[in-house]
Amino acid sequence: MLFAHLTVAGPVEAVVNALVIAYLQRSSPALLELRNKSQSMNASYRIRNFVIGLLVMAVLTPLGLLASGTAWGEWGGEDLQSQLGFIPSGLQKFSDFWHHTILPDYGITGFDQTFWQQALGYLLSAFVGLLVIGFIAVIVQRLVLKHESQKN
């Protein structure tokens, strides 16, 4: 799962986000700037709402347990074997790459017998993912700000 997100889903999302930001820079750069204190306060209000929205979505992740089957694109080798009749060579080659994961199948190993135990695993996975992404975003922001301050 991690390998698929690192090699396909993550870069695709990065390209889409970069294209959206590039479009906004050309069409309406004022949307991406903070010019005065009132706009800065408005931006902090928007950031707060964004964080609240992320937390609400994270809390709702156990709803995925109510759906039958697997999520699109989260197929393992066995799923592809049954759907396609074969396992693609690249997936077969790297299928043994990740033997041990922190939260396999979005859960806590041995603590996934009931719906509520699985829901706890989903919540934990969502919050760990948000923390990792937030940590990476803070590092990138600091590097960009450091680079910009060195230019000036």
Secondary structure per residue as TSV (DSSP state, phi and psi in degrees):
chain	resnum	aa	ss	phi	psi
A	1	M	-	360.0	-48.6
A	2	L	H	-61.6	-41.6
A	3	F	H	-61.8	-42.2
A	4	A	H	-63.9	-40.4
A	5	H	I	-69.8	-38.2
A	6	L	I	-71.0	-34.4
A	7	T	I	-95.2	-27.1
A	8	V	I	-120.8	-64.9
A	9	A	I	-62.0	-46.4
A	10	G	H	-60.7	-52.8
A	11	P	H	-61.6	-36.3
A	12	V	H	-63.9	-44.9
A	13	E	H	-63.4	-38.4
A	14	A	H	-63.3	-43.1
A	15	V	H	-64.3	-44.2
A	16	V	H	-61.9	-45.5
A	17	N	H	-63.1	-41.1
A	18	A	H	-63.2	-40.5
A	19	L	H	-64.8	-40.6
A	20	V	H	-64.4	-44.2
A	21	I	H	-65.9	-40.8
A	22	A	H	-61.8	-41.6
A	23	Y	H	-62.1	-45.4
A	24	L	H	-64.0	-36.3
A	25	Q	H	-63.1	-37.2
A	26	R	H	-79.7	-42.5
A	27	S	H	-85.6	-35.4
A	28	S	-	-154.0	75.6
A	29	P	G	-62.8	-21.7
A	30	A	G	-63.2	-26.3
A	31	L	G	-65.3	-24.0
A	32	L	G	-102.2	4.1
A	33	E	-	-113.9	153.7
A	34	L	-	-114.1	123.5
A	35	R	-	-108.0	-33.0
A	36	N	S	-144.1	-179.0
A	37	K	H	-63.9	-39.7
A	38	S	H	-65.1	-38.3
A	39	Q	H	-68.5	-34.5
A	40	S	H	-64.9	-41.6
A	41	M	H	-65.6	-38.0
A	42	N	H	-63.6	-39.1
A	43	A	H	-65.8	-40.4
A	44	S	H	-66.4	-33.7
A	45	Y	H	-65.0	-42.4
A	46	R	H	-66.0	-39.8
A	47	I	H	-63.9	-41.9
A	48	R	H	-60.3	-44.4
A	49	N	H	-65.2	-37.1
A	50	F	H	-62.1	-46.2
A	51	V	H	-64.3	-41.7
A	52	I	H	-61.5	-42.0
A	53	G	H	-61.2	-42.8
A	54	L	H	-62.2	-42.3
A	55	L	H	-65.3	-39.4
A	56	V	H	-63.3	-44.0
A	57	M	H	-63.8	-38.9
A	58	A	H	-63.1	-41.7
A	59	V	H	-66.1	-28.5
A	60	L	T	-85.7	-2.4
A	61	T	G	-57.9	-32.9
A	62	P	G	-62.3	-13.4
A	63	L	G	-60.5	-24.8
A	64	G	G	-61.2	-22.3
A	65	L	G	-70.0	-21.2
A	66	L	G	-76.8	-20.2
A	67	A	S	-80.2	148.6
A	68	S	-	-91.3	155.0
A	69	G	S	79.9	-166.0
A	70	T	-	-107.5	158.9
A	71	A	-	-71.6	151.5
A	72	W	T	-60.8	129.6
A	73	G	T	86.0	-1.0
A	74	E	-	-106.8	36.5
A	75	W	-	-84.4	140.6
A	76	G	-	-91.7	-178.5
A	77	G	H	-59.5	-40.1
A	78	E	H	-65.6	-39.5
A	79	D	H	-63.2	-44.7
A	80	L	H	-67.5	-37.1
A	81	Q	H	-59.4	-43.4
A	82	S	H	-73.8	-30.9
A	83	Q	H	-84.9	-41.0
A	84	L	H	-101.4	-22.3
A	85	G	S	91.9	-2.6
A	86	F	S	-157.0	165.9
A	87	I	-	-107.9	124.6
A	88	P	-	-54.4	142.8
A	89	S	H	-59.9	-37.8
A	90	G	H	-64.3	-42.0
A	91	L	H	-67.3	-41.2
A	92	Q	H	-62.1	-40.4
A	93	K	H	-64.4	-40.8
A	94	F	H	-100.4	7.5
A	95	S	T	-64.8	-28.5
A	96	D	T	-94.3	4.9
A	97	F	T	-66.5	-43.7
A	98	W	-	-104.3	97.0
A	99	H	-	-88.2	-40.7
A	100	H	-	-118.7	125.2
A	101	T	-	-123.2	160.2
A	102	I	S	-69.7	-48.3
A	103	L	S	-128.7	77.8
A	104	P	G	-63.7	135.8
A	105	D	G	54.2	36.6
A	106	Y	G	59.0	31.1
A	107	G	S	-141.7	179.9
A	108	I	-	-105.1	119.4
A	109	T	T	-56.0	127.4
A	110	G	T	83.6	-7.4
A	111	F	-	-124.4	54.1
A	112	D	-	-141.3	35.0
A	113	Q	S	-85.0	-36.2
A	114	T	S	-109.1	167.8
A	115	F	H	-58.6	-42.9
A	116	W	H	-69.5	-33.4
A	117	Q	H	-67.0	-42.4
A	118	Q	H	-65.3	-39.2
A	119	A	H	-61.9	-40.3
A	120	L	H	-61.7	-40.0
A	121	G	H	-62.9	-42.2
A	122	Y	H	-62.1	-44.8
A	123	L	H	-62.1	-45.4
A	124	L	H	-61.4	-43.1
A	125	S	H	-61.9	-43.1
A	126	A	H	-62.4	-45.7
A	127	F	H	-71.8	-35.2
A	128	V	H	-64.1	-43.5
A	129	G	H	-60.7	-44.4
A	130	L	H	-62.2	-41.0
A	131	L	H	-64.6	-42.8
A	132	V	H	-64.5	-45.8
A	133	I	H	-64.5	-41.9
A	134	G	H	-62.1	-41.9
A	135	F	H	-62.0	-44.4
A	136	I	H	-63.9	-41.0
A	137	A	H	-62.8	-41.4
A	138	V	H	-64.5	-41.4
A	139	I	H	-63.2	-45.4
A	140	V	H	-62.8	-43.0
A	141	Q	H	-60.5	-44.7
A	142	R	H	-64.7	-39.6
A	143	L	H	-64.5	-41.8
A	144	V	H	-65.2	-45.2
A	145	L	H	-63.7	-38.9
A	146	K	H	-64.2	-42.8
A	147	H	H	-63.7	-42.4
A	148	E	H	-66.3	-37.8
A	149	S	H	-70.5	-29.6
A	150	Q	H	-72.3	-28.7
A	151	K	H	-67.7	-38.1
A	152	N	-	-84.6	360.0
